[in-house]
Every structure is written in C-alpha cells, then in structure tokens.
Amino acid sequence: MFRRLLTLTMALGICAGCKDSQSTDPEPSCEPGSVEPAELVVGATTYPTTALASDVLRSDISTQGLGYPDDYGPRLDATLQRHRVGEMLIQVGFVLRDLVREPSGSYQTQIANRFNPYMTYIDATIAAGGRVRLQLHCSTPPWLASYPYPHSVLSGLDEPSDEPVSACSAPVNLVEWRAIIRDVGEHFGSQAGQISFSIGSEPENYFAGGLDELLDWYTATAQGILDSTQGSAYRLGGLTMGRHKHASLSKTAPTLQQDTVTFTSVEYDESITKTWIEHSAVMGLPLDMVTLHHFGGSPVPAVGTNWRHTRRDISTWLEANGYQPEQVEVLIED
C-alpha cells in the first residue's frame, strides 16, 4: 500500500537572526552583535517570533496527494467543496516506472493513458484556483535502471516494495530518460502555468547511487521538462532532503550479494542541498523552489531560530550562485 503524505506548502519570508534560548540548532552561525528580529514573516502575514508552529501552519493549503485516484479522490473532493485548496502534491514515480519501452522513442500515448485516472483531480484543483505539484521520486522503469534490482531500497531484501532499487536508481541512459520527461512536460503543456515539478524525495534514504549519479539524474530530469514546448512556464526545484544541512547518502554502490542488495553510506564534505544548488547554477538550471522535509534541526516544522537559520542558509547559497532568494520558495513536503 502506498504511503499517505500530508503536504504542507509554505512560502517563507527571508529572515536572519541569532540563536535564542529555545533553539535546538547546534550550528547557529551567528554574527557577533546580531539582533534577534521581533517578527517572522510568512507569505503576507507577520507573526511574533514567539508564535507556535500551530499558529503559523495554514490549514487552507494542504491536501492529500499520494496513491491511486480511489485513495485520495474523496479527500480532494472534500477539500474542493470547502474551497480549501492550495497546492496538491502527487508522487508520480509509480506512474513512470511502469512505462514499457517504446522502440519509436515516443512515450506520449503511454503517458496520456497512465495519467488519465488523475486528470479529473488535477483539472478540478486547477479549476478551483489551486496548483498541482508533481513529485518525481523512484521513477525509473526497470529496463532503464542503472541497478535493475527488484529488492527494497530500504531493506535490500527481495520483497514487495513501493521503492525498489531499480526505480530509485538513476537511468542508465540519461538521453532516453530526458526524452521521457520531455513527453511528461508535453502532456501537461496547456496547464504549465499551474503545475510545478519537485524532483527528488529524501535521496539520502532512497536514492540508489552516489552524489554524481544523483546530480546527473536531477539535471536530465529538469532538462527534460525544459525541453517541452511550454517548459519555461513550469516551476522546477527539489531536492527534498530531510534537512538542509544533511551531507550523506546511505544507498550508494548497490551490490547484489546472493539474495540481498547491500549499500555503502557516504558522508560528503558539504550539504547536499548546497552542492545541488551549486550544480544547478553551473548547469544553467532555473530554481523556483527548494523543498525539504524538516526545518533546521527540528523534527517538526518549527517557528523560530531553526526556521530562520534554514532560510538564511539556503538564501546565502542561492545568492552566492546567482539566484535571487526572494524569488525562490522554501517548502516543506511532509
């Protein structure tokens, strides 16, 4: 059964501040003499820095978006009836990894057929003034996978899994993968202004491969969207690390030994989110959003120092690489 994912989409104001007495951030990186700001800006609303997460998280911007239409459809129907729709997140990995290889190289017919069950809800969300975010995670068909093992990427065992190693590994042929993703972009072209693509979801736990493979996969995926006719109208981003300072991948070098796939965990010199931003700039890729699962060192979306430090760090990395931080959203996807 596919996991159910509650999506909270929050556009954060850019704030900077020093560590306060309630912070759990072990690396505040405060400048001497910094003054703690008195207010926290979230979108168009200002809160005191003493506000609780429950005061800030918006109940009108979350909806269910994972699973087959019968799974999330009734929840979306209820959301639309109450006019409480912001952005619906749909993980589409299991749609793409079921594609059958096309000798012609065109996947538009298969993509149209496989996305058809979702179009009622996508169309309804957009008609109600909402947006749709398609998350590409564990999306590789087994015939295109660098590591074509059906084993669970979490356990390494040959058992049924929503995230098999094959799907969570990079495509062995990135040119063909880029063409597949271009066809996805073509399919949603008439709605490009209301659809965004979030590429990746906790690669530190799920991506089967090393950092170079991860960055190459991200690049080919983003370029595929941009190759489509309306590519420049889509919003793109990722990488949905658990935390923005995370610097390791736990599923590198998948190796089949007897009936089990083993992995190697690798710690890198700097934050993978930072490295990804640098790589995107070098490749000339747009960044409209940076997606995360948690803020700072907090296990929940926390208001206060962790929140400000997360946005501060990401804004610094963006600006250092030629992006305009005020135009890039920082979003929670969990």
KOLZA-534192 format. One line per 4 residues: number of its first residue (from 0); their letters; for each residue x, y, z of C-alpha. Coordinates in nm, 3 decimals, always signed. Layout:
N
NUM> a> X,Y,Z  ...
This chain:
334
0> mfrr> +0.000,+0.000,+0.000  +0.133,+0.342,-0.089  +0.219,+0.574,+0.197  -0.010,+0.868,+0.256
4> lltl> +0.162,+1.202,+0.253  +0.030,+1.524,+0.403  +0.168,+1.814,+0.206  +0.224,+2.148,+0.373
8> tmal> +0.329,+2.416,+0.128  +0.467,+2.730,+0.289  +0.634,+3.030,+0.127  +0.870,+3.171,+0.387
12> gica> +0.988,+3.525,+0.435  +1.365,+3.574,+0.440  +1.472,+3.623,+0.799  +1.806,+3.610,+0.978
16> gckd> +1.877,+3.601,+1.345  +2.093,+3.473,+1.626  +2.042,+3.173,+1.847  +1.785,+3.220,+2.120
20> sqst> +1.742,+3.033,+2.444  +1.484,+2.796,+2.296  +1.685,+2.697,+1.986  +1.798,+2.342,+1.927
24> dpep> +2.014,+2.441,+1.629  +2.367,+2.319,+1.709  +2.522,+2.546,+1.446  +2.361,+2.890,+1.468
28> scep> +2.646,+3.067,+1.284  +2.550,+3.397,+1.444  +2.730,+3.717,+1.369  +2.858,+3.898,+1.681
32> gsve> +2.612,+4.164,+1.785  +2.325,+4.032,+1.575  +1.982,+4.137,+1.696  +1.701,+3.886,+1.711
36> pael> +1.419,+4.011,+1.484  +1.091,+4.084,+1.656  +0.875,+3.943,+1.380  +0.853,+3.643,+1.149
40> vvga> +0.710,+3.692,+0.800  +0.528,+3.401,+0.634  +0.387,+3.494,+0.297  +0.182,+3.810,+0.352
44> ttyp> +0.134,+3.752,+0.726  +0.356,+3.871,+1.011  +0.387,+3.675,+1.338  +0.579,+3.737,+1.659
48> ttal> +0.887,+3.515,+1.684  +0.728,+3.353,+1.990  +0.450,+3.206,+1.774  +0.394,+2.831,+1.778
52> asdv> +0.404,+2.619,+1.465  +0.030,+2.556,+1.503  -0.028,+2.933,+1.483  +0.154,+2.960,+1.153
56> lrsd> +0.087,+2.643,+0.951  -0.203,+2.716,+0.721  -0.492,+2.470,+0.722  -0.616,+2.603,+0.388
60> istq> -0.313,+2.498,+0.187  -0.277,+2.125,+0.245  -0.440,+1.832,+0.073  -0.385,+1.463,+0.013
64> glgy> -0.187,+1.374,-0.295  -0.037,+1.026,-0.287  -0.177,+0.698,-0.412  -0.426,+0.589,-0.671
68> pddy> -0.729,+0.810,-0.751  -0.960,+0.598,-0.535  -0.726,+0.662,-0.243  -0.701,+1.039,-0.246
72> gprl> -1.005,+1.132,-0.456  -1.261,+1.157,-0.173  -1.022,+1.370,+0.031  -0.967,+1.604,-0.259
76> datl> -1.342,+1.624,-0.325  -1.399,+1.731,+0.035  -1.118,+1.985,+0.011  -1.259,+2.139,-0.305
80> qrhr> -1.610,+2.157,-0.156  -1.475,+2.360,+0.135  -1.271,+2.581,-0.100  -0.957,+2.489,+0.089
84> vgem> -0.716,+2.411,-0.186  -0.365,+2.543,-0.221  -0.128,+2.301,-0.391  -0.186,+1.930,-0.440
88> liqv> +0.122,+1.710,-0.437  +0.115,+1.387,-0.637  +0.402,+1.141,-0.637  +0.416,+1.014,-0.994
92> gfvl> +0.707,+0.774,-0.968  +0.490,+0.465,-0.983  +0.326,+0.601,-1.300  +0.653,+0.646,-1.488
96> rdlv> +0.830,+0.332,-1.369  +0.554,+0.118,-1.523  +0.626,+0.251,-1.872  +0.703,-0.010,-2.137
100> reps> +0.997,+0.061,-2.364  +0.889,+0.225,-2.691  +1.101,+0.141,-2.998  +0.974,+0.465,-3.154
104> gsyq> +1.117,+0.670,-2.866  +0.785,+0.848,-2.812  +0.604,+0.792,-2.481  +0.323,+1.044,-2.520
108> tqia> +0.047,+0.783,-2.568  +0.155,+0.575,-2.268  +0.194,+0.884,-2.053  -0.153,+1.011,-2.150
112> nrfn> -0.309,+0.675,-2.065  -0.128,+0.637,-1.734  -0.203,+0.989,-1.614  -0.565,+0.976,-1.730
116> pymt> -0.704,+0.849,-1.393  -0.557,+1.156,-1.223  -0.671,+1.423,-1.464  -1.014,+1.466,-1.302
120> yida> -0.848,+1.571,-0.979  -0.571,+1.771,-1.143  -0.826,+1.959,-1.355  -1.053,+2.017,-1.054
124> tiaa> -0.767,+2.152,-0.843  -0.660,+2.396,-1.112  -1.022,+2.499,-1.184  -1.063,+2.583,-0.813
128> ggrv> -0.765,+2.816,-0.829  -0.513,+2.573,-0.688  -0.182,+2.439,-0.816  -0.051,+2.087,-0.871
132> rlql> +0.299,+1.974,-0.783  +0.419,+1.651,-0.944  +0.694,+1.487,-0.740  +0.941,+1.269,-0.929
136> hcst> +1.073,+1.009,-0.686  +1.180,+0.649,-0.753  +1.056,+0.685,-1.111  +1.293,+0.477,-1.327
140> ppwl> +1.147,+0.182,-1.524  +1.341,-0.141,-1.454  +1.455,-0.172,-1.817  +1.622,+0.170,-1.790
144> asyp> +1.767,+0.137,-1.441  +2.139,+0.153,-1.360  +2.076,-0.104,-1.087  +1.788,-0.324,-1.211
148> yphs> +1.716,-0.499,-0.881  +1.357,-0.551,-0.762  +1.474,-0.552,-0.399  +1.354,-0.294,-0.148
152> vlsg> +1.585,+0.007,-0.137  +1.522,+0.034,+0.238  +1.594,-0.324,+0.343  +1.788,-0.460,+0.046
156> ldep> +1.568,-0.770,+0.062  +1.390,-0.929,-0.233  +1.043,-0.838,-0.111  +0.748,-0.630,-0.237
160> sdep> +0.829,-0.263,-0.204  +0.694,+0.078,-0.304  +1.058,+0.181,-0.355  +1.250,-0.093,-0.538
164> vsac> +1.620,-0.037,-0.604  +1.558,-0.029,-0.979  +1.306,+0.256,-0.958  +1.520,+0.455,-0.713
168> sapv> +1.838,+0.436,-0.921  +1.940,+0.672,-1.198  +1.860,+0.576,-1.559  +2.147,+0.406,-1.739
172> nlve> +2.060,+0.613,-2.048  +2.001,+0.973,-1.944  +1.923,+1.081,-2.300  +1.629,+0.840,-2.316
176> wrai> +1.515,+0.944,-1.969  +1.527,+1.311,-2.069  +1.305,+1.229,-2.368  +1.053,+1.053,-2.141
180> irdv> +1.035,+1.352,-1.910  +1.000,+1.586,-2.208  +0.688,+1.389,-2.304  +0.555,+1.437,-1.949
184> gehf> +0.605,+1.809,-1.995  +0.425,+1.798,-2.328  +0.131,+1.615,-2.171  +0.066,+1.893,-1.919
188> gsqa> +0.164,+2.178,-2.150  -0.176,+2.352,-2.153  -0.162,+2.370,-1.771  +0.207,+2.451,-1.736
192> gqis> +0.142,+2.776,-1.552  -0.037,+2.591,-1.272  +0.193,+2.288,-1.246  +0.534,+2.252,-1.085
196> fsig> +0.781,+1.965,-1.067  +0.952,+1.868,-0.743  +1.246,+1.643,-0.829  +1.361,+1.404,-0.556
200> sepe> +1.241,+1.295,-0.213  +1.486,+1.217,+0.066  +1.763,+1.098,-0.163  +1.975,+1.040,+0.147
204> nyfa> +1.744,+0.746,+0.225  +1.606,+0.638,-0.110  +1.836,+0.726,-0.400  +2.028,+0.417,-0.511
208> ggld> +2.359,+0.562,-0.619  +2.623,+0.824,-0.542  +2.620,+1.202,-0.550  +2.734,+1.236,-0.912
212> elld> +2.459,+0.996,-1.023  +2.202,+1.192,-0.821  +2.304,+1.526,-0.972  +2.314,+1.384,-1.326
216> wyta> +1.966,+1.237,-1.278  +1.832,+1.566,-1.147  +1.987,+1.755,-1.439  +1.844,+1.522,-1.705
220> taqg> +1.501,+1.538,-1.539  +1.496,+1.918,-1.519  +1.627,+1.949,-1.875  +1.356,+1.713,-1.997
224> ilds> +1.086,+1.941,-1.855  +1.255,+2.246,-2.004  +1.277,+2.072,-2.344  +0.897,+2.055,-2.369
228> tqgs> +0.711,+2.320,-2.565  +0.590,+2.504,-2.253  +0.893,+2.409,-2.046  +0.978,+2.760,-1.932
232> ayrl> +0.628,+2.801,-1.781  +0.674,+2.518,-1.530  +0.817,+2.578,-1.184  +1.107,+2.345,-1.103
236> gglt> +1.301,+2.251,-0.793  +1.384,+1.989,-0.533  +1.572,+1.814,-0.380  +1.364,+1.739,-0.069
240> mgrh> +1.642,+1.641,+0.166  +1.526,+1.558,+0.518  +1.720,+1.858,+0.648  +1.906,+2.127,+0.460
244> khas> +2.244,+2.053,+0.622  +2.233,+1.679,+0.557  +2.557,+1.571,+0.386  +2.536,+1.194,+0.334
248> lskt> +2.380,+0.935,+0.106  +2.309,+0.593,+0.257  +2.233,+0.388,-0.057  +2.542,+0.432,-0.275
252> aptl> +2.706,+0.148,-0.471  +2.418,-0.105,-0.468  +2.565,-0.453,-0.493  +2.375,-0.781,-0.529
256> qqdt> +2.517,-1.048,-0.299  +2.327,-1.376,-0.314  +1.965,-1.271,-0.243  +2.034,-0.931,-0.087
260> vtft> +2.139,-0.590,-0.215  +2.396,-0.416,+0.002  +2.477,-0.046,+0.006  +2.755,+0.186,+0.117
264> svey> +2.687,+0.501,+0.317  +2.899,+0.801,+0.216  +2.949,+1.128,+0.406  +3.029,+1.423,+0.179
268> desi> +3.223,+1.738,+0.259  +2.927,+1.975,+0.248  +2.550,+1.987,+0.249  +2.396,+1.802,-0.044
272> tktw> +2.139,+2.081,-0.080  +2.423,+2.333,-0.111  +2.607,+2.114,-0.364  +2.285,+2.070,-0.564
276> iehs> +2.227,+2.447,-0.577  +2.586,+2.498,-0.697  +2.545,+2.225,-0.959  +2.214,+2.371,-1.083
280> avmg> +2.379,+2.709,-1.131  +2.670,+2.559,-1.326  +2.424,+2.372,-1.549  +2.215,+2.686,-1.603
284> lpld> +1.901,+2.534,-1.449  +1.626,+2.752,-1.302  +1.539,+2.708,-0.935  +1.189,+2.813,-0.836
288> mvtl> +1.173,+2.620,-0.511  +1.387,+2.437,-0.258  +1.190,+2.157,-0.095  +1.263,+1.997,+0.242
292> hhfg> +1.106,+1.754,+0.485  +1.207,+1.939,+0.802  +1.342,+2.278,+0.905  +1.682,+2.305,+1.069
296> gspv> +1.742,+2.057,+1.349  +1.377,+2.031,+1.442  +1.176,+1.710,+1.392  +0.867,+1.922,+1.312
300> pavg> +0.815,+2.246,+1.120  +0.923,+2.485,+1.396  +0.880,+2.858,+1.414  +1.177,+3.048,+1.549
304> tnwr> +1.550,+3.016,+1.515  +1.559,+2.685,+1.328  +1.320,+2.822,+1.070  +1.516,+3.143,+1.022
308> htrr> +1.852,+2.963,+1.004  +1.722,+2.725,+0.739  +1.601,+3.008,+0.520  +1.913,+3.213,+0.593
312> dist> +2.149,+2.932,+0.489  +1.956,+2.848,+0.174  +1.927,+3.216,+0.080  +2.304,+3.254,+0.120
316> wlea> +2.370,+2.952,-0.105  +2.124,+3.076,-0.365  +2.266,+3.428,-0.376  +2.625,+3.301,-0.394
320> ngyq> +2.529,+3.109,-0.708  +2.348,+3.385,-0.891  +1.989,+3.311,-0.788  +1.758,+3.571,-0.633
324> peqv> +1.650,+3.425,-0.296  +1.333,+3.633,-0.278  +1.210,+3.458,-0.592  +1.275,+3.104,-0.463
328> evli> +1.026,+2.940,-0.231  +1.139,+2.717,+0.056  +0.875,+2.447,+0.101  +0.804,+2.161,+0.338
332> ed> +0.685,+1.835,+0.176  +0.586,+1.612,+0.466
